Amino acid sequence: MTRDEIKDVIIEIIEDIDEDAEMDGLNPDEPLRDQLDLDSMDFLDIVMELRKRYKLQIPEEDYPELASLNSCVNYLEPKLKNV
């Protein structure tokens, strides 16, 4: 999976979780929670959807790696390279 495909997946998951999420003008380096007003349950829904779709186990100590769109891509890229 390419970096752009991973970004698209993350955005798609967020849009599924929060239909009102405003993705236009999203800064890929800023925390998603701050920009999209995501709460901890929304964040867990993102992690669970990644697990469901790609059989990824993301340990809780790695959650900070998923803070921004770019950090999500950086974290997920090696895990999804063969998908």
Summary of the structure (lengths in Angstrom):
residues: 83
radius of gyration: 11.7
end to end distance: 5.6
largest distance: 32.0
contacts: 205
relative contact order: 0.20
helix: 60%
strand: 2%
